[in-house]
Amino acid sequence: MSTASRHIEVIYCDDIREEIGNKVSYMGIYSKDLFVPTAPIVLPKLCIAVKVVTDMNDPFKELEVRVLKGEDEVELLTTGPIPGPPDDWTSEDNLTFMVAQMAFVLAPYQIDGDTILRVRARTEREDLKGRALRILVGPPAVDGGQNAKGEAIVP
C-alpha cells in the first residue's frame, strides 16, 4: 500500500478556540515566520493545531506526534494501538480518510533566540514531517530574504 496519502497538516497560531456548533477557530495564524523584537521574550501562549491524515483503507496502527524546538523535543503525544475502521464500513459510506487531530498549547512559551519549531509523526512504518515555523528575533524581512538590518535570513 502506498503511503502517499499519509500526511500532516499543521497550523501555528496565537490561540485555538472551540466555537458553538462543533467548530474550531484559529486566532493569529503564522503563515511562515514568527518575528519577535528582542530575545529573550515570553509569549503568553503559542498553539499548534495538528492533523495526521491517512486513507481509511490504510489506517494507523500506532501514532506518535512530537513537537521539536530546534532538535529538542518539547511536546510528545503517543497513542496506544489504534483500531481500524468498523467491520461494517464500506467505501460506499464516503468515508475516505482517517484523521487524528490534536492541539498543543505551549503556555507560556519562552523565545531565547532564532529557532525553528517542527512537528513530526511516527507511525508503525514511517516518519512524517509537518510544516515548520521559523522564529526570528528582529524586524521582519523587507525583501529577498533579508531583515530590515540587511542581514540574511537563513531557514
C-alpha positions as CSV (number, residue, x, y, z in Angstrom):
1,M,0.0,0.0,0.0
2,S,1.4,3.4,-0.9
3,T,2.0,5.9,1.8
4,A,1.4,8.9,-0.5
5,S,-2.0,9.6,1.2
6,R,-0.4,9.9,4.7
7,H,0.5,13.4,5.6
8,I,0.4,16.0,8.4
9,E,-1.4,19.4,8.3
10,V,0.0,21.9,10.8
11,I,-1.2,25.4,11.8
12,Y,0.8,27.6,14.2
13,C,-1.2,30.3,15.8
14,D,-1.7,32.5,18.9
15,D,-4.9,30.7,20.1
16,I,-7.3,27.9,19.3
17,R,-10.9,28.4,20.3
18,E,-13.8,25.9,20.4
19,E,-16.9,27.5,19.0
20,I,-20.6,26.7,19.1
21,G,-21.6,24.0,16.6
22,N,-18.5,21.8,17.0
23,K,-16.3,24.4,15.1
24,V,-12.8,25.5,15.9
25,S,-11.3,28.9,15.2
26,Y,-7.6,29.7,14.9
27,M,-6.5,33.2,16.0
28,G,-3.4,34.9,14.8
29,I,-2.2,32.3,12.3
30,Y,1.5,32.4,11.3
31,S,2.0,31.6,7.7
32,K,5.8,31.3,7.5
33,D,7.7,33.1,10.2
34,L,7.1,34.5,13.7
35,F,9.1,37.6,14.4
36,V,9.8,39.0,17.9
37,P,11.5,42.3,18.5
38,T,14.0,41.1,21.1
39,A,15.1,38.0,23.0
40,P,14.7,36.6,25.5
41,I,10.9,37.2,25.4
42,V,8.0,35.2,26.7
43,L,4.8,34.7,24.7
44,P,1.7,34.1,26.9
45,K,0.8,31.2,24.5
46,L,1.8,29.6,21.2
47,C,-0.6,27.0,19.8
48,I,0.0,24.2,17.3
49,A,-3.0,22.5,15.6
50,V,-2.1,19.2,14.1
51,K,-4.0,16.7,11.9
52,V,-2.3,13.5,10.9
53,V,-4.2,12.0,7.9
54,T,-4.3,8.6,6.3
55,D,-6.5,6.8,3.8
56,M,-9.3,4.9,5.5
57,N,-8.1,1.7,3.8
58,D,-4.7,2.2,5.3
59,P,-5.4,3.1,9.0
60,F,-2.7,3.9,11.5
61,K,-1.8,1.1,13.9
62,E,0.4,3.3,16.0
63,L,1.0,7.1,16.2
64,E,3.4,9.3,18.0
65,V,3.5,13.1,17.4
66,R,6.4,15.2,18.5
67,V,6.9,19.0,18.6
68,L,10.6,19.9,18.3
69,K,12.3,23.2,19.1
70,G,15.5,23.1,17.1
71,E,16.5,19.5,17.8
72,D,15.0,19.3,21.3
73,E,11.6,17.6,21.9
74,V,9.2,20.0,23.8
75,E,6.0,18.0,23.5
76,L,5.0,14.4,22.9
77,L,1.7,12.7,22.3
78,T,1.7,8.9,21.9
79,T,-1.3,6.7,21.3
80,G,-1.7,3.0,22.1
81,P,-3.0,0.6,19.4
82,I,-5.4,2.3,17.1
83,P,-8.5,0.3,16.0
84,G,-9.2,0.1,12.3
85,P,-12.4,1.1,10.6
86,P,-15.6,-0.6,11.8
87,D,-16.2,-4.1,10.4
88,D,-19.4,-2.9,8.6
89,W,-17.6,0.1,6.9
90,T,-17.7,0.1,3.1
91,S,-16.3,2.6,0.6
92,E,-20.0,3.5,-0.2
93,D,-20.1,5.3,3.2
94,N,-18.0,8.1,1.6
95,L,-15.5,7.9,4.5
96,T,-12.2,8.2,2.7
97,F,-9.8,9.5,5.4
98,M,-9.0,8.8,9.0
99,V,-7.8,11.9,10.8
100,A,-6.0,12.1,14.2
101,Q,-6.5,15.7,15.3
102,M,-4.7,17.3,18.3
103,A,-3.7,20.7,19.7
104,F,-0.5,21.6,21.5
105,V,-0.6,24.7,23.7
106,L,2.8,25.9,24.7
107,A,2.0,28.3,27.6
108,P,3.9,30.3,28.5
109,Y,6.4,30.0,25.6
110,Q,9.9,31.5,26.0
111,I,12.0,32.5,23.0
112,D,15.7,32.8,23.7
113,G,16.8,33.4,20.1
114,D,16.3,32.4,16.5
115,T,15.0,28.8,16.3
116,I,12.6,26.5,14.3
117,L,9.6,24.6,15.6
118,R,8.8,21.4,13.8
119,V,6.1,18.7,14.0
120,R,7.0,15.1,13.3
121,A,4.8,12.0,13.4
122,R,6.0,8.4,13.7
123,T,3.6,5.6,12.6
124,E,4.0,1.9,12.7
125,R,6.1,2.1,9.5
126,E,7.2,5.6,8.6
127,D,8.1,9.1,9.8
128,L,6.0,12.0,8.5
129,K,7.2,15.7,8.5
130,G,4.9,18.6,9.1
131,R,5.4,22.3,8.2
132,A,8.0,24.2,10.3
133,L,7.7,27.6,11.8
134,R,10.8,29.8,11.9
135,I,11.1,32.1,14.9
136,L,13.3,35.1,14.2
137,V,14.5,37.8,16.5
138,G,14.4,41.3,14.9
139,P,12.3,43.1,12.4
140,P,10.5,41.2,9.6
141,A,12.2,40.6,6.2
142,V,11.8,43.5,3.8
143,D,12.9,41.8,0.6
144,G,14.9,39.0,-0.8
145,G,15.4,37.0,2.4
146,Q,16.9,39.9,4.4
147,N,15.7,41.6,7.5
148,A,15.4,45.3,7.9
149,K,19.1,45.5,9.0
150,G,20.1,43.9,5.7
151,E,21.1,40.6,7.4
152,A,20.4,37.4,5.5
153,I,17.6,35.2,6.9
154,V,18.5,31.5,6.6
155,P,15.9,28.9,7.3
